[in-house]
């Protein structure tokens, strides 16, 4: 199962905790959903595959989406 959570980007010291959840058949489908989200510039995406975080998506100042493998620091 592929599940994506969208959370508001941290613009200050405290996040709101509000998030959207959606299920998808593939990682590519989840990434496409984030790429097409009307408020993606205000959100970060985290994709879980079989319960494990795998991809994080962000949007830069020009509106370009980038994906990176999730790593715990």
N, C-alpha and C positions, 0 to 999 in steps of 0.2 A: 504494500500500500504506500502511496505517495501522498503526503499531507503537507500543505504549505500554510504557514502563519505569516500574516502581515502585521507589523507593529509600527507605530509612529516613530519616525527618526528622532533621536535625542537632540532636542534643540536647547535643552537646559539641563540642570543637574538631576531632575526627576522625570522619569517616564510616566505616562498616564496609565500604562498597563492594559489599555484597550488594544484588542487585536482581532483580526479576522482570520477565520480558518476555512480552508477549502481542501477537498480531496480530489486527486487526479489519477489517471491511469498510468502516466509516465512522468519522469522528471521534465522532459521537453514540454509536455502539456502544461505543467505547473509554471515553468519558466515563461512560456508564451502568455499565460494568464497574467503574470506580473508585468511582463513587457507591455501588455495592452491595458493595464489598470489605469483608469483616469486620474487617480491620485498617487501614482507610484513615486513621484518626486518627494512626497511627504512620508513615504513608507519604506521600511526595509523588509525583505522577504527571507524567511528561513524555511528550507525544504527538508523534510524528514523522509527517509526511505526505511520502511519496516521499523519505525520507531526511533531511528538514529538520525541526528542532524547531519546533513551531507553537503548542502549548498547554501550560501548566503548571497543575496542579491541586493545591490544598492544602485542608486542613480546619481550621476555626477551633476555638476552645475549646468551642463549643456543638455541634460535630459537623457544621456546615454546610460543604458543599463549594463552593469558588469556583474559577473558571477564569479565566485571564488569557492574553493572547497572549504568546508567548515573545519576549523581547527580550534581545539581548546588550548588556551595559552597557559 
